[in-house]
Amino acid sequence: MPEYKANYIFWRYAPECMTCTPENKSFDSFKAAAALPEHFTEDSCKMWLLDADVQDLVRLLLERKNQQQLLDLHEKYVVKAENDPNSLKALLQLNETLFKNTGNQLYNLLDAVPDDVIGEEISK
């Protein structure tokens, strides 16, 4: 993906991740900071959001951003839970969401490997 598209996605959804720093939140400021070609307009950049690779990047970015927000919330609940039973309850519920066991990935990988992977016969 070209850097200008990635910068547009960051500007739109996660300005803290940008490599350039626009003066304000306007598109013109972003365009100058990112050194976009003159023929790019805000409407033409919005059309990039229809591309599959851009949608994959947005989805990944928002998933990571959501995960970071949950971790930040977890830290706040840890501090509050020492004195507040409601915060402790919220912390326990958040832990179920954050740290849910999706199965051991190593065992799932090993289950797919045949038993005679090194060419020896299995003794019966």
C-alpha positions in Angstrom: 0.0 0.0 0.0 1.4 3.4 -0.9 2.5 5.6 2.1 0.1 8.4 1.1 -2.9 6.0 1.6 -1.6 4.7 4.9 -1.1 8.3 6.1 -4.6 9.2 5.1 -5.9 6.2 7.1 -3.8 7.2 10.1 -5.0 10.9 9.8 -8.6 9.8 9.6 -8.6 7.0 12.3 -5.4 7.3 14.4 -3.7 10.6 14.2 -1.3 9.6 17.0 0.3 7.1 14.6 1.1 9.5 11.8 4.7 10.1 10.7 3.9 13.7 9.7 2.2 16.2 12.0 -0.5 18.4 10.4 -1.0 21.8 12.1 -4.7 21.1 12.7 -7.3 18.5 11.9 -8.3 19.9 8.5 -7.7 18.0 5.3 -5.7 20.9 3.8 -3.4 20.8 6.7 -3.0 17.0 6.4 -2.4 17.4 2.6 0.4 19.9 3.2 2.0 17.9 6.0 1.9 14.6 4.1 3.0 16.2 0.8 0.1 14.8 -1.1 -0.1 15.7 -4.8 -2.2 18.7 -5.6 -4.9 16.7 -7.5 -5.8 14.7 -4.4 -9.0 16.0 -2.8 -10.7 14.9 0.3 -13.5 13.3 -1.8 -10.9 11.4 -3.9 -9.2 10.2 -0.8 -12.5 9.0 0.7 -12.8 6.8 -2.4 -9.7 4.8 -1.2 -11.9 3.5 1.7 -13.6 1.3 -0.9 -10.4 -0.6 -1.7 -10.1 -4.0 -0.1 -6.5 -3.4 1.0 -7.5 -0.1 2.7 -10.5 -1.8 4.4 -8.2 -4.5 5.7 -5.8 -1.9 7.1 -8.7 0.1 8.7 -10.1 -3.1 10.2 -6.6 -4.1 11.6 -6.0 -0.6 12.9 -9.3 -0.3 14.6 -8.9 -3.8 16.2 -5.5 -2.8 17.5 -6.8 0.5 18.7 -9.7 -1.2 20.5 -7.3 -3.7 22.1 -5.1 -0.8 23.4 -8.2 1.0 24.8 -9.2 -2.1 26.6 -5.7 -2.5 28.1 -5.8 1.2 29.2 -9.2 0.6 30.8 -7.8 -2.5 32.5 -5.1 -0.5 34.1 -7.6 2.1 35.4 -9.8 -0.7 36.9 -6.8 -2.3 38.6 -6.1 0.9 40.4 -9.7 1.6 41.3 -10.4 -2.1 42.3 -8.4 -1.7 45.4 -11.0 0.5 47.0 -14.2 0.0 45.0 -16.1 -3.4 44.8 -17.9 -2.2 41.6 -14.6 -1.6 39.9 -13.4 -5.0 41.0 -16.5 -6.6 39.4 -15.9 -4.6 36.2 -12.3 -5.6 36.2 -13.2 -9.3 36.5 -15.7 -9.0 33.6 -13.1 -7.1 31.5 -10.5 -9.9 32.3 -12.9 -12.4 30.8 -13.1 -10.4 27.6 -9.4 -9.5 27.4 -7.9 -12.8 28.4 -10.4 -15.3 27.1 -8.8 -18.6 26.3 -9.0 -19.2 22.5 -7.3 -22.5 22.9 -3.6 -23.3 22.9 -2.4 -22.4 19.4 0.7 -24.6 19.7 -1.5 -27.7 20.3 -3.7 -26.8 17.4 -0.6 -26.5 15.2 0.8 -29.8 16.5 -2.6 -31.6 15.9 -2.2 -30.9 12.2 1.2 -32.6 12.1 1.0 -36.3 11.2 2.3 -38.8 13.8 4.9 -40.2 11.4 6.4 -36.8 10.5 10.0 -38.2 10.6 9.2 -41.2 8.5 9.1 -43.8 11.3 6.2 -46.1 11.7 4.1 -45.9 14.8 4.4 -48.9 17.0 1.0 -50.4 17.6 
